């Protein structure tokens, strides 16, 4: 496995991940980040897993499972809006609530960024973070991302409108 650190590794999605993905995708507390407004059925997620092995150049996205040293899935990291012409992609990370603040997201980023630069030959990666999510802003900042702007009242959450901080890392 080439995307591995001391405590965390990234791996491709597998059909057996259905039981992991189902609660992760249906966690309403993070829906506003991914523009989701309806739950996913097991059948839809099973179909997604069947196509997950397709090439990033074909589907323009890549999801990897974040695992701990006990080989438990603890989260997912996504490359989305992959643009091979302009050599950029968005990055999104979600870690299950019970595993947050254990360093898995930071290690996942440290594993993914060299892959983005040296394997996919990206020029840049970017993300949008809810302005009140200081943990995520600090995570991306520590990984070399810089804030490039704020979209006002960009995300509608159960608590009302929230600003989104736009962040970018140029390689």
C-alpha atoms as an extended CHARMM CRD file, in Angstrom:
* protein
*
       171  EXT
         1         1  UNK       CA              0.0000000000        0.0000000000        0.0000000000  PROA      1               0.0000000000
         2         2  UNK       CA              1.5690000000        3.2900000000       -1.0540000000  PROA      2               0.0000000000
         3         3  UNK       CA             -0.7790000000        5.7040000000        0.7690000000  PROA      3               0.0000000000
         4         4  UNK       CA              0.1870000000        4.7410000000        4.3180000000  PROA      4               0.0000000000
         5         5  UNK       CA              1.5530000000        6.4840000000        7.4030000000  PROA      5               0.0000000000
         6         6  UNK       CA              2.2380000000        5.2850000000       10.9430000000  PROA      6               0.0000000000
         7         7  UNK       CA             -1.3980000000        5.5610000000       12.0930000000  PROA      7               0.0000000000
         8         8  UNK       CA             -3.5180000000        5.9110000000        8.9730000000  PROA      8               0.0000000000
         9         9  UNK       CA             -3.7810000000        4.5620000000        5.4640000000  PROA      9               0.0000000000
        10        10  UNK       CA             -5.9600000000        5.2610000000        2.4340000000  PROA      10              0.0000000000
        11        11  UNK       CA             -7.4830000000        2.5540000000        0.2970000000  PROA      11              0.0000000000
        12        12  UNK       CA             -9.9070000000        2.1960000000       -2.5670000000  PROA      12              0.0000000000
        13        13  UNK       CA            -13.5820000000        1.5920000000       -1.9400000000  PROA      13              0.0000000000
        14        14  UNK       CA            -14.6840000000       -2.0200000000       -1.8670000000  PROA      14              0.0000000000
        15        15  UNK       CA            -18.1510000000       -3.6520000000       -2.0350000000  PROA      15              0.0000000000
        16        16  UNK       CA            -17.8040000000       -4.5290000000        1.6590000000  PROA      16              0.0000000000
        17        17  UNK       CA            -17.8030000000       -0.7970000000        2.4820000000  PROA      17              0.0000000000
        18        18  UNK       CA            -21.5860000000       -0.5840000000        2.0790000000  PROA      18              0.0000000000
        19        19  UNK       CA            -22.1870000000       -0.9150000000        5.8230000000  PROA      19              0.0000000000
        20        20  UNK       CA            -19.6270000000        1.8300000000        6.4870000000  PROA      20              0.0000000000
        21        21  UNK       CA            -20.8740000000        4.2170000000        3.7840000000  PROA      21              0.0000000000
        22        22  UNK       CA            -24.5630000000        3.9170000000        4.5940000000  PROA      22              0.0000000000
        23        23  UNK       CA            -24.4530000000        5.7950000000        7.9410000000  PROA      23              0.0000000000
        24        24  UNK       CA            -21.6860000000        8.1120000000        6.7090000000  PROA      24              0.0000000000
        25        25  UNK       CA            -23.6660000000        9.2710000000        3.6600000000  PROA      25              0.0000000000
        26        26  UNK       CA            -26.8710000000        9.5580000000        5.6770000000  PROA      26              0.0000000000
        27        27  UNK       CA            -25.3710000000       11.6370000000        8.5030000000  PROA      27              0.0000000000
        28        28  UNK       CA            -27.5740000000       14.7310000000        8.2900000000  PROA      28              0.0000000000
        29        29  UNK       CA            -25.0950000000       16.7910000000       10.3240000000  PROA      29              0.0000000000
        30        30  UNK       CA            -22.7300000000       16.9560000000        7.3230000000  PROA      30              0.0000000000
        31        31  UNK       CA            -25.2270000000       17.1040000000        4.4540000000  PROA      31              0.0000000000
        32        32  UNK       CA            -24.8960000000       20.8730000000        4.0280000000  PROA      32              0.0000000000
        33        33  UNK       CA            -21.2290000000       20.4560000000        3.1010000000  PROA      33              0.0000000000
        34        34  UNK       CA            -21.9170000000       18.0930000000        0.2140000000  PROA      34              0.0000000000
        35        35  UNK       CA            -25.1740000000       19.6250000000       -1.0070000000  PROA      35              0.0000000000
        36        36  UNK       CA            -27.1360000000       16.5270000000       -0.0120000000  PROA      36              0.0000000000
        37        37  UNK       CA            -30.8090000000       16.9460000000        0.8510000000  PROA      37              0.0000000000
        38        38  UNK       CA            -32.1170000000       13.3850000000        0.7510000000  PROA      38              0.0000000000
        39        39  UNK       CA            -30.9670000000       10.0840000000        2.2280000000  PROA      39              0.0000000000
        40        40  UNK       CA            -29.1910000000        7.4730000000        0.1330000000  PROA      40              0.0000000000
        41        41  UNK       CA            -30.6120000000        3.9770000000       -0.0610000000  PROA      41              0.0000000000
        42        42  UNK       CA            -28.4460000000        0.9000000000        0.3040000000  PROA      42              0.0000000000
        43        43  UNK       CA            -29.2500000000        0.0270000000       -3.3310000000  PROA      43              0.0000000000
        44        44  UNK       CA            -27.9870000000        3.3900000000       -4.6030000000  PROA      44              0.0000000000
        45        45  UNK       CA            -24.8160000000        3.1000000000       -2.5310000000  PROA      45              0.0000000000
        46        46  UNK       CA            -24.2710000000       -0.4860000000       -3.7380000000  PROA      46              0.0000000000
        47        47  UNK       CA            -24.5160000000        0.7490000000       -7.3240000000  PROA      47              0.0000000000
        48        48  UNK       CA            -22.0800000000        3.5680000000       -6.5130000000  PROA      48              0.0000000000
        49        49  UNK       CA            -19.6300000000        1.0150000000       -5.1070000000  PROA      49              0.0000000000
        50        50  UNK       CA            -19.8710000000       -1.0150000000       -8.3220000000  PROA      50              0.0000000000
        51        51  UNK       CA            -18.6740000000        2.0210000000      -10.2770000000  PROA      51              0.0000000000
        52        52  UNK       CA            -16.1820000000        3.2910000000       -7.6820000000  PROA      52              0.0000000000
        53        53  UNK       CA            -13.2810000000        1.5670000000       -9.4110000000  PROA      53              0.0000000000
        54        54  UNK       CA            -13.7630000000        3.6010000000      -12.5750000000  PROA      54              0.0000000000
        55        55  UNK       CA            -10.8640000000        5.8130000000      -13.5700000000  PROA      55              0.0000000000
        56        56  UNK       CA            -10.7280000000        9.3470000000      -12.1470000000  PROA      56              0.0000000000
        57        57  UNK       CA            -10.2930000000       10.6530000000      -15.7020000000  PROA      57              0.0000000000
        58        58  UNK       CA            -13.6490000000        9.0830000000      -16.6050000000  PROA      58              0.0000000000
        59        59  UNK       CA            -15.8010000000        9.9280000000      -13.5830000000  PROA      59              0.0000000000
        60        60  UNK       CA            -13.9280000000       13.1050000000      -12.5110000000  PROA      60              0.0000000000
        61        61  UNK       CA            -13.8830000000       12.0490000000       -8.8630000000  PROA      61              0.0000000000
        62        62  UNK       CA            -12.1100000000        9.6810000000       -6.5150000000  PROA      62              0.0000000000
        63        63  UNK       CA            -13.1010000000        8.5360000000       -3.0390000000  PROA      63              0.0000000000
        64        64  UNK       CA            -10.6660000000        6.7770000000       -0.7550000000  PROA      64              0.0000000000
        65        65  UNK       CA            -11.4500000000        5.2290000000        2.6020000000  PROA      65              0.0000000000
        66        66  UNK       CA             -9.4400000000        6.4250000000        5.5870000000  PROA      66              0.0000000000
        67        67  UNK       CA             -8.4660000000        3.4890000000        7.8170000000  PROA      67              0.0000000000
        68        68  UNK       CA             -6.6760000000        3.2620000000       11.1480000000  PROA      68              0.0000000000
        69        69  UNK       CA             -3.9700000000        0.7330000000       12.0930000000  PROA      69              0.0000000000
        70        70  UNK       CA             -6.6730000000       -1.6870000000       13.2520000000  PROA      70              0.0000000000
        71        71  UNK       CA             -7.9390000000       -1.7050000000        9.6380000000  PROA      71              0.0000000000
        72        72  UNK       CA            -11.1780000000       -0.0030000000       10.6560000000  PROA      72              0.0000000000
        73        73  UNK       CA            -12.7100000000        2.4980000000        8.2360000000  PROA      73              0.0000000000
        74        74  UNK       CA            -12.7830000000        5.8310000000       10.0720000000  PROA      74              0.0000000000
        75        75  UNK       CA            -13.5940000000        8.2520000000        7.2730000000  PROA      75              0.0000000000
        76        76  UNK       CA            -13.3600000000        9.1340000000        3.6160000000  PROA      76              0.0000000000
        77        77  UNK       CA            -11.4480000000       11.6220000000        1.5420000000  PROA      77              0.0000000000
        78        78  UNK       CA            -12.7390000000       12.7580000000       -1.8310000000  PROA      78              0.0000000000
        79        79  UNK       CA            -11.2550000000       14.3900000000       -4.8580000000  PROA      79              0.0000000000
        80        80  UNK       CA            -14.1340000000       15.9970000000       -6.7320000000  PROA      80              0.0000000000
        81        81  UNK       CA            -14.5700000000       18.2710000000       -9.7450000000  PROA      81              0.0000000000
        82        82  UNK       CA            -11.3420000000       16.7790000000      -11.0890000000  PROA      82              0.0000000000
        83        83  UNK       CA            -10.2630000000       18.9100000000      -14.0310000000  PROA      83              0.0000000000
        84        84  UNK       CA             -7.3550000000       17.3580000000      -15.9670000000  PROA      84              0.0000000000
        85        85  UNK       CA             -7.1120000000       20.2840000000      -18.3900000000  PROA      85              0.0000000000
        86        86  UNK       CA             -6.5800000000       22.8850000000      -15.6850000000  PROA      86              0.0000000000
        87        87  UNK       CA             -4.9840000000       20.2840000000      -13.3810000000  PROA      87              0.0000000000
        88        88  UNK       CA             -7.0560000000       20.9540000000      -10.2690000000  PROA      88              0.0000000000
        89        89  UNK       CA             -9.5020000000       19.1970000000       -7.9670000000  PROA      89              0.0000000000
        90        90  UNK       CA            -11.5350000000       19.8900000000       -4.8730000000  PROA      90              0.0000000000
        91        91  UNK       CA            -10.8290000000       17.9900000000       -1.6720000000  PROA      91              0.0000000000
        92        92  UNK       CA            -13.3660000000       16.9320000000        0.9340000000  PROA      92              0.0000000000
        93        93  UNK       CA            -12.7890000000       14.9640000000        4.1110000000  PROA      93              0.0000000000
        94        94  UNK       CA            -15.2070000000       13.3980000000        6.5600000000  PROA      94              0.0000000000
        95        95  UNK       CA            -14.2910000000       11.3860000000        9.6350000000  PROA      95              0.0000000000
        96        96  UNK       CA            -16.8690000000        9.5270000000       11.7020000000  PROA      96              0.0000000000
        97        97  UNK       CA            -17.7090000000       11.4040000000       14.8940000000  PROA      97              0.0000000000
        98        98  UNK       CA            -16.1660000000        8.8280000000       17.2360000000  PROA      98              0.0000000000
        99        99  UNK       CA            -12.8030000000        9.0640000000       15.4300000000  PROA      99              0.0000000000
       100       100  UNK       CA            -12.4750000000       12.8430000000       15.0880000000  PROA      100             0.0000000000
       101       101  UNK       CA             -9.4920000000       14.6370000000       16.6400000000  PROA      101             0.0000000000
       102       102  UNK       CA             -7.3250000000       11.5180000000       16.3790000000  PROA      102             0.0000000000
       103       103  UNK       CA             -5.1670000000       12.8890000000       13.5540000000  PROA      103             0.0000000000
       104       104  UNK       CA             -6.6860000000       10.7380000000       10.8130000000  PROA      104             0.0000000000
       105       105  UNK       CA             -7.8320000000       13.6830000000        8.6870000000  PROA      105             0.0000000000
       106       106  UNK       CA             -4.4120000000       15.3700000000        8.8890000000  PROA      106             0.0000000000
       107       107  UNK       CA             -2.6300000000       12.1480000000        7.9850000000  PROA      107             0.0000000000
       108       108  UNK       CA             -5.0800000000       11.4700000000        5.1520000000  PROA      108             0.0000000000
       109       109  UNK       CA             -4.3050000000       14.9030000000        3.7020000000  PROA      109             0.0000000000
       110       110  UNK       CA             -0.5590000000       14.3350000000        4.0470000000  PROA      110             0.0000000000
       111       111  UNK       CA             -0.9500000000       11.0740000000        2.1500000000  PROA      111             0.0000000000
       112       112  UNK       CA             -3.2600000000       12.4460000000       -0.5160000000  PROA      112             0.0000000000
       113       113  UNK       CA             -1.4070000000       15.6550000000       -1.3910000000  PROA      113             0.0000000000
       114       114  UNK       CA              1.7280000000       13.9780000000       -2.8130000000  PROA      114             0.0000000000
       115       115  UNK       CA             -0.5570000000       11.6610000000       -4.8130000000  PROA      115             0.0000000000
       116       116  UNK       CA             -2.3350000000       14.7140000000       -6.2230000000  PROA      116             0.0000000000
       117       117  UNK       CA              0.9330000000       16.4120000000       -7.1130000000  PROA      117             0.0000000000
       118       118  UNK       CA              3.1140000000       13.5600000000       -8.3510000000  PROA      118             0.0000000000
       119       119  UNK       CA              0.6620000000       10.9670000000       -9.6710000000  PROA      119             0.0000000000
       120       120  UNK       CA             -2.2260000000       13.0970000000      -10.9430000000  PROA      120             0.0000000000
       121       121  UNK       CA              0.1260000000       16.0000000000      -11.7540000000  PROA      121             0.0000000000
       122       122  UNK       CA             -2.2830000000       18.5450000000      -10.3420000000  PROA      122             0.0000000000
       123       123  UNK       CA             -1.2940000000       22.1780000000      -10.1660000000  PROA      123             0.0000000000
       124       124  UNK       CA             -3.6750000000       22.9430000000       -7.3230000000  PROA      124             0.0000000000
       125       125  UNK       CA             -6.2830000000       21.5970000000       -4.9380000000  PROA      125             0.0000000000
       126       126  UNK       CA             -8.9840000000       23.5610000000       -3.1550000000  PROA      126             0.0000000000
       127       127  UNK       CA            -11.7330000000       23.2360000000       -0.5920000000  PROA      127             0.0000000000
       128       128  UNK       CA            -14.6830000000       25.0870000000        0.9000000000  PROA      128             0.0000000000
       129       129  UNK       CA            -15.0600000000       25.0210000000        4.6820000000  PROA      129             0.0000000000
       130       130  UNK       CA            -17.8870000000       26.3330000000        6.8440000000  PROA      130             0.0000000000
       131       131  UNK       CA            -16.4660000000       29.4620000000        8.4920000000  PROA      131             0.0000000000
       132       132  UNK       CA            -17.3940000000       28.2370000000       11.9730000000  PROA      132             0.0000000000
       133       133  UNK       CA            -15.5530000000       24.9290000000       11.4520000000  PROA      133             0.0000000000
       134       134  UNK       CA            -12.2740000000       26.1200000000       12.9290000000  PROA      134             0.0000000000
       135       135  UNK       CA            -10.9370000000       22.5600000000       13.2700000000  PROA      135             0.0000000000
       136       136  UNK       CA            -11.1840000000       22.0150000000        9.5010000000  PROA      136             0.0000000000
       137       137  UNK       CA             -9.8300000000       25.4610000000        8.6760000000  PROA      137             0.0000000000
       138       138  UNK       CA             -6.8330000000       24.7800000000       10.9210000000  PROA      138             0.0000000000
       139       139  UNK       CA             -6.4070000000       21.3140000000        9.4020000000  PROA      139             0.0000000000
       140       140  UNK       CA             -6.1710000000       22.6850000000        5.8820000000  PROA      140             0.0000000000
       141       141  UNK       CA             -4.0550000000       25.6590000000        6.9750000000  PROA      141             0.0000000000
       142       142  UNK       CA             -1.5160000000       23.3190000000        8.6520000000  PROA      142             0.0000000000
       143       143  UNK       CA             -1.4190000000       21.2940000000        5.4270000000  PROA      143             0.0000000000
       144       144  UNK       CA             -0.3210000000       24.3540000000        3.4500000000  PROA      144             0.0000000000
       145       145  UNK       CA             -3.6490000000       25.6960000000        2.1860000000  PROA      145             0.0000000000
       146       146  UNK       CA             -4.2120000000       29.4380000000        2.1900000000  PROA      146             0.0000000000
       147       147  UNK       CA             -7.4890000000       31.2680000000        2.5420000000  PROA      147             0.0000000000
       148       148  UNK       CA             -8.3960000000       32.9620000000       -0.7160000000  PROA      148             0.0000000000
       149       149  UNK       CA            -11.8030000000       34.3580000000        0.1280000000  PROA      149             0.0000000000
       150       150  UNK       CA            -15.0720000000       34.0510000000        1.9640000000  PROA      150             0.0000000000
       151       151  UNK       CA            -18.4300000000       33.3730000000        0.3780000000  PROA      151             0.0000000000
       152       152  UNK       CA            -21.0230000000       35.1690000000        2.4800000000  PROA      152             0.0000000000
       153       153  UNK       CA            -24.1580000000       33.2710000000        3.5570000000  PROA      153             0.0000000000
       154       154  UNK       CA            -23.0900000000       30.3960000000        1.3070000000  PROA      154             0.0000000000
       155       155  UNK       CA            -24.2320000000       27.3610000000        3.2990000000  PROA      155             0.0000000000
       156       156  UNK       CA            -27.7030000000       26.8620000000        4.7160000000  PROA      156             0.0000000000
       157       157  UNK       CA            -27.5000000000       24.7310000000        7.8540000000  PROA      157             0.0000000000
       158       158  UNK       CA            -30.0780000000       23.9000000000       10.5280000000  PROA      158             0.0000000000
       159       159  UNK       CA            -28.6020000000       26.8470000000       12.4750000000  PROA      159             0.0000000000
       160       160  UNK       CA            -29.1090000000       29.3080000000        9.5870000000  PROA      160             0.0000000000
       161       161  UNK       CA            -26.8380000000       30.7570000000        6.9210000000  PROA      161             0.0000000000
       162       162  UNK       CA            -23.0890000000       30.2870000000        7.2640000000  PROA      162             0.0000000000
       163       163  UNK       CA            -20.1580000000       31.7590000000        5.4080000000  PROA      163             0.0000000000
       164       164  UNK       CA            -17.8060000000       29.4170000000        3.5340000000  PROA      164             0.0000000000
       165       165  UNK       CA            -14.0550000000       29.9320000000        3.6280000000  PROA      165             0.0000000000
       166       166  UNK       CA            -12.4080000000       29.1210000000        0.3030000000  PROA      166             0.0000000000
       167       167  UNK       CA             -8.9520000000       27.6180000000        0.5910000000  PROA      167             0.0000000000
       168       168  UNK       CA             -6.3670000000       26.6410000000       -2.0010000000  PROA      168             0.0000000000
       169       169  UNK       CA             -3.0000000000       24.9260000000       -2.2200000000  PROA      169             0.0000000000
       170       170  UNK       CA             -0.7720000000       25.4960000000       -5.2310000000  PROA      170             0.0000000000
       171       171  UNK       CA              1.9090000000       22.9110000000       -5.9330000000  PROA      171             0.0000000000
